């Protein structure tokens, strides 16, 4: 039985050196690019279900966006991916049995040639806390390379913090009634 890989996420990143990027991602993903053209490369992955493309444009490379990552299904899969990444010299750090992002996880990190950080992790269980060392690292270094929590606020918190969102620049459309035509893959309406 064939399993569908859809929906599949698509990500496009600007890169400063396409050759270095293709070399890195071929080692990291364990497969060659699906398409390489002048200033452009694309990988189509089944596990994780992802299409990722790279556009060579050094002026548009952004370094302040957080990180990318994917969750693996088993500890064995994490171990296999980690072994491949280690052999290729890609691993920047490993965190086994850590509580990060309020979850107990085993993970490793790699950085692509433009500094885009990737997290590959296995989720064990939810946790009620983050390991204190992550907060200490943020307080000391105030960079975004540690776990996934925000740096500590330097000002005293308000008595009661209320989260709000800005108004959306568009109107949300209500869901269509059940009697409406349903789109199906290959059906031509989507």
Steps between C-alpha positions, in 0.01 A plus 500: 500500500642837398482775764426857391760766579248780458453761624868580460656814646701729271777730620715730286820654634740757359862383508833667438682207335289243316783248458577495873128479576445204263802319645370553855139399433595198289695371803234608754200361309690196375386549142595720205301807397197427283569805284802725458493802271705817485452663842237246609478156660209294629463187712178301514496284812259229606629475857442767620237590243655824379591691188786739570654730245801728512540821302850645477469864604758605763335839554178338625645241740336547842659374819242598762208272439538224757555148373355222290464141602313176483381236738590138432273208579737281707816522709658260251431741214655784701806285567532414129472865392743608771756238388479622139528867607797421726678312222454802270629735774174696514400476867539823697356364827309208649239510775385165636227482765456875508187692597473777245188674371312334785568153360745221585695440178811346351639719223793622302568823314678589175570838336495546124761717321294816562449422869143368471462271798318165468372294791435127456318360801310214656216601735467286814235685703374842602682670788392770741833686483800586286844396620637794704828499302317639196387808692851540643646480147253763374573729790877465445517509120165650396517327165239279336702182466377336820188284517186678388411732785514877476769693688396611849332839518721763659205696637266401781185327372164670529269383779296302249629440150233477230587366157340687212526487124507780250199539270531286189540689172231275346163358593475134590243315291257270676521131411275402211187299581522119474293512180778682312712321241799325654838526333699183461858460385502491122136614494586826326334744741797572723 
